[in-house]
Amino acid sequence: MIQVDHLSKRFGDKTAVDDISFRVHEGEILGFLGPNGAGKSTTMRILTGFLPATSGTARVAGYDVFSDSLNVRKQIGYLPENVPLYLDMRVNEYLTFRAQLKGVPKKDRRARIQEALEKCGVVEVQNQIVGTLSKGYRQRVGLADTMVHDPKILILDEPTIGLDPNQIRQVRALIKELGKKHTILLSTHILPEVEMICGRVIIIDRGKLVAIDTPGNLTSKLRGGATIHLEAKGPLGRIKAGLEGIPGVLKVKGEDESVALSGARTKTHHFVLETDKGRDVREEVFNAFVENKWVLLGMKKEAVTLEEVFHQITTREAEETAEPLPPGEGPAPKGGIKETVSGLIKKIKA
Amino acid sequence: MTNSITIFKREMISYFYSPIAYIVIAVFLLSSGYFFARILALSQQATLMYSLANTQVILSILAPVITMRLLSEEVKSGTIEMLMTAPVTDFEVVFGKFLAALCLYLVMLAPTLLYVVFLGWVGDPDMGPIISSYIGLALMGAMFVSIGLLMSALTRNQIVAGVLGIVTLVILFYLGFAVSGTEGWYVPVLQYVGTYDHWEPFTKGLVDTKDVIYYVSITVLCLFITIRTLESSKWR
C-alpha cells in the first residue's frame, strides 16, 4: 500500500529524514514511533504530498507521491499533528466542505458524513462551531474528516496527543475499529499505544530508521536480557553456585539483606539473575531451591517493556560506541540489557 | 473547477460568519454614500461620474482588507496542511479564494445601485456612463482583489498582508498624479502602470480595450504569481 525507498529530506543543512525505506501492507496498522523531532511528521508530510522529498521515492497505493500527488491525495485521509480545522465553521458544515473537496459524490455525501459523525462520536456536536469545541472533540472531528471519503489509507500524526485518558481510550478504540477497513499509518511517542493498536512498529530516531518489527518481536528479542529477582534464605555462597549451575542463567549477583520475617529480623539474600535470550529459568530455579531445601521467599521476573526498547534504541549512540560488540555475537555475558539492545540493533541493521 | 466552487462557498460562509464582511460593507457604504450625497448636492447633476471617481481610493483600502486573511490565515493556523493534502490543485485553491473575494467586493458595491435608482427619481441620468462605470468597477475590483490575494500569499501575518496590499494599491493610484507635469521617458510608463488613468474613461462612458487589457492582465499576472508562491512554499 505504501512503499518508501531511500527517502531523505533535508531542510538547509539539517537532515530531518535520512534514507528511510519501509513498506506498509494492505490492511495493517503500522505504528511510527520516535521521540519528538525524529522525523515522523516530516515523513508523513512527504507521503501526503505536502512536502517534497529531497531524494528517494515514495509510492502510495501505486501512485508516486510527487508526480502523481492528486491521485495519492484521493487515496488517503490525513490527520496532521495539532489538527488544524476551520474554527469558524460548524462541524457538519466543515465535514460537508471536506467531503465536497475530496470528491464524495453528492448522493453519498449525507450518508458518508453521518457515518463519520457516528463512528467518531461527534453526532451530538454536529451543529456546534468548531472553535467552541474541546480539544478531544476537535481531534475526533479531524478523524471524522480523514475517513469521510472512505480512503484506503489513513495517515494519522499523533492522533491521541493532548487528549485526556478517557478520550485517548476512545480514540484508540476508534483507530482499531478503523483498522479493520483501512490501512493505517500512525505516529506516536506513546508506547503502550503502539503495543495496543499496531500490528507492526517502525522506530525512527534522528531521521534514521532503527527498527521495524512487531511490538511482540521487538520486546521478545530483548526479553532474553530479562532479569529475575529472588529473595531467599540459606547459605549465600552455595545458593549462588547452585543458581549459576542452572543452564540459561548468565550471571548471578547476590547480596545480603535483612528483612523482618515473622516478627524477627532475619538475614536473607537478594539475588539478581540475568538470563539467556528467550529462556524462562524460573522453574529450574524453583526446583533447585526445593532440592536443596533452601527457602525461597520471593521471585519476580522483570519483563522488558517496549518503553525500554524504545529508550535503549533511541539513546543507543553513546552506548554503541562505548561498548562495541562483534557482529553476530549473542548477548554478552556482562552488562545485561544494554549489550543485548546494541546486539539487537546490530542485527536489525545487518 | 468544482473544487474552486467548494472553496468559494467555504470562504463566503467564513466572510459572513466573521464581522469582516459587515464592517467592510458598512465602511464602504458610509463613505461612498457621503461622497454621493455631497457631490450631488454641490454639482446638481444626475451623474455618478464624480462620486464614483472618488470611490477608487476607498476601494484601494477596502479590497486588501477583504483579501488579507485568505491565504495568510491558512498558513498561520496550519489549515493549509489540511487544504493542500486534499485532492485539490493550487490553481483551484487560489481561484476559489479569488472568486470569493471578488464576490464579496461585488456584494459590497451592489447597494450603490440604489444611488442610480435615486438619480433616476430626481433627474434623468445618462445610463451609458453608469453602466460603463460598473463594468470598470468590476474589472478594477478583480485587479485589486488579485493584488490583495498575492500579498496574503506572501506573508503569514494578515495585518502585514493588508498593509502591503493597501500600500501597493494607493501607490498605484497616485502614480499617475505623481508624475503629471514632469517630463521624461518614465512619465507615460508610470501613467500606464498607475490605476487612475485606466479608471477615468469608464466613468465617462468609455470602455476602452486598452484599459480592459490592463485590468485583466494584472489580475491574471497576480493570480499566477500567487499560485507560484503557494507552490514554492513547499520548497522552503
Interface residues (C-beta under 8 A of the other chain):
Chain A: R45 T48 G49 F50 L51 P52 L70 N71 R73 K74 I76 Y78 P80 N82 P84 L85 Y86 L87 D88 M89 E93 F97 R98 Q100 L101 K102 G103 D145
Chain B: T2 N3 T6 I7 K9 R10 I13 S14 Y17 S18 S77 G78 T79 I80 E81 M82 L83 M84 T85 A86 P87 V88 T89 K234 W235
